[in-house]
Amino acid sequence: MRLKNVFIIVFIIALFPIKAQNKTTNSEPKVGLVLSGGGAKGFAHIGVLKVIDSLGIKIDYVAGTSMGAIIGSLYASGYSGKELETMFKSQDFDVLINDAFPRASKSFYERENAQKYAVNLPFEHFKISLPSALSRGQNVYNLLYHLMLPVNDITDFEKLPIPFFCIATNIETGESLIMDKGKLAEAVTASGALPSLFQPVIIDDAILIDGGVTNNFPVEELRAKGMDIIIGVDVQDALKDRESLKSAPDILLQINNFRTINVMKNKSELTDIYIKPDISEFSVISFDEGKDIIANGETAARKQLSKLQDVKRNQPNYTVRAAVKVLDSLKINNVTLKGNERYTRAYMMGRLKLKGNEKMSYSDFRQGINSLVATNNFDTFRYHLEPTDNESEFNLIGNIIESETTTFLKLGIHFDQLYKSALLANLTKKKLLFNNDIASLDIILGDNSRYNFDYFIDKGFYISLGIKSRFNQFNKNVNPRLALEEDSPLLSGLNKIDAEISDFTNQVYLQTIFKKDFALRLGAEHKRLKITSETIIDEDEENRIVFENTDYLSVFGNLKYDSYDNFHFPKSGFYFNGNFHLYLDASGFNTDFLNFSIAKTDIGYAFSFSDKLSLKTEGQGGFKIGDESTSALGFAIGGYGSNFINNFYSFYGYDYLTLTGDSFMKGTFTLDYEVFKKHHILFAANFANIEDGLFEAGNLFTSQTYSGYALGYSLETFLGPLEGKYTYSPDTGNCYWFFNLGFWF
């Protein structure tokens, strides 16, 4: 009996290694994927992922740095290679990287400023400095956070659909950090914070930058996670020869690559399948060549096809992952804001365009985020949507770091044929008297020196206060009816007079925002208008004659809406600007003043036929009610420009301020073909009626209709548009050339 028991024990012991061996043989190997950094060249990772997906290979762990972290984290969150390809092809990387927020996300004040200045520099304590980076990375964070919302509640990255970690660098200590816990979008943003391009990311009081500075290919760290097989994709630069090192950036990049390329020689040997796409023809900023880079990634992966198929043969139990559902609408129940010390909650909510407990599209939510960041009052705004019991309802938690920079020096240059050459210097001061205020002073030097001063206390949805002061002047041959009454004997034999027009205007107004996008202003205005000419000589004084030199007092209302995506070359959006002035009193030259009012409206709508071709339609009109003796504030059209004062408007086919009247209607149609990026060929047609009493019974249909056409070329530059337009009117047979350089101011 004892012998029998011993025999059974020996048999079991002998059999156990065989069973254990069979179990080991049948178990699937753990497969890890490591993706290097490389900027735009990292698009090649997507091509590799497409091949991996097509073979049905299961990835058990993903590690990445910089762009490898961005693509790897999205793959780990559940997106397939094809989905990533579609996603990245639809992105405008100029907007994404440069934090170029849509116009609709900016306040009306900020939109006007963005259209004026070519250079914007911090100017604290009368010293010019440079910003810490070209971009705050807000648009990158916004995109990643939206895409990662399905895994928003996961703070341990090992619990993602595919376990994941990325590498970041502590800029203070030089330490390489493994980011495997926390908020995924924030960790990945830190891993991709390329120095000088993106500002550092602060997480738990650590200042973090691009992980590629210290560890651009974390293969050892991935092996330590228990991986049996590691697939490595390397998109780093190779060292360049002397013929390629022609600029300072090339040399600096070469110096930075010394360490990473040398280290890579050893790290590549630690992978089981090493994939090196041919990205020699591309740079870290070749985002517009993403399609070709992805294709090169696919080609490189297919060169390792036999090894990848061997991996697949050891994974018989692979199942296709469920598609990720991206949130397209949400409801914000409660809003918690942290870190805003100088700016009130009312101001923040007004900028976020949130009133709480309302449902909105996710694009509207993101526009509100951009609206806050576009004020440039905050270095960062990192937010978290806290889930509630309802799937599409969230509580918003925002963490804010207020900007310490409050003073800016802004510069611009401009030339047109009305104001001639001009140099703009602006000083902007935030928090001048109150936390929510901003003061701005433009000094314009050139052929016609001018100034603009704005002061605004922003209360968002509540009542805001504004003060404006402006001095404007120019000299031009104009229609004499702009300065003289219709029955003046001086009009005899005059078609034009050489007039010098100066305008000094001061306003105080209250503003409120409603329906999120409409701005309503009510205020009071003082205007001193002076018109003189040397065309007609005063016989007694033998000096230039004064046609107008009067101080006007008025009250006004203004309703404005602006959703154009681009002020100069809109492809979509709607514009409305309605004004009403009631002139109450006058002193000085106009001794026979009687009350009168002026109402005017600008309406515009832009839409696109295709990515290249768009149409902008515009309608403008206005009329005067009351005193007919004041002609200097009447309407005048002609010329081309975007910075006209008072009631002057552009009109193709006629010279500046040629057609006048106390009422007018005008329509303009502009076809814009963007032949190359930022290169526009424009064709425009405009039609107008303008005369005194246009809207009186029957006059609208019997008055003369004026027409004009324009053909032009425009180039968008960092200084502003560079434009040349040939205009012609069949009414007179006359043609005019108009030129413009730089933003209008």
TAJO-V980858 format. One line per field, one symbol per residue. ss: DSSP state (a for helix, b for strand, c for the rest). A space follows every 50 residues. Layout:
BEGIN
ss=???
END
This chain:
BEGIN
ss=caaaaaaaaaaaaaaaaaaaaaaaaaccccbbbbbcccaaaaaaaaaaaa aaaaacccccbbbbbcaaaaaaaaaaacccaaaaaaaaacccaaaaaacc ccaaaccaaaaaaaccccbbbbbbccbbccccccbccaaaaaaaaaacaa accccbaaacccbbbbbbbbcccccbbbbcbccaaaaaaaaccccccbcc bbbccbbbbbaaacccccaaaaacccccbbbbbccccccccccccccaaa aaaaaaaaaaaaaaaaaaaaccbbbcccccccccccaaaaaaaaaaaaaa aaccaaaaaaaaacccccccccccccccbbbbbbbbbbccccccaaaaaa aacccccbbbbaaaaaaaaaaaaccccbbbbbbbbbbcccccbbbbbbbb bbccccbbbbbbbbbbcccbbbbbbbbbbbccccccbbbbbbbbbbcccb bbbbbbbccccccbbbbbbbbbbbbbbbcaaaccccccaaacccccbbbb bbbbbbbbbbbbbbcccbbbbbbbbbbbbbbbbbbbbbccccbbbbbbbb bbbbbbbbbbbbccccccccccbbbbbbbbbbbbbbbbcccccccbbbbb bbbbbbbbccccbbbbbbbbbbbbbbccccccccbbbcbccccccccbbc bcccccccbbbcbbbbbbbbbbbbbbccbbbbbbbbbbbbbcccccccaa aacccbbbbbbbbbbbbccbbbbbbbbbccccccbbbbbbbcccc
END
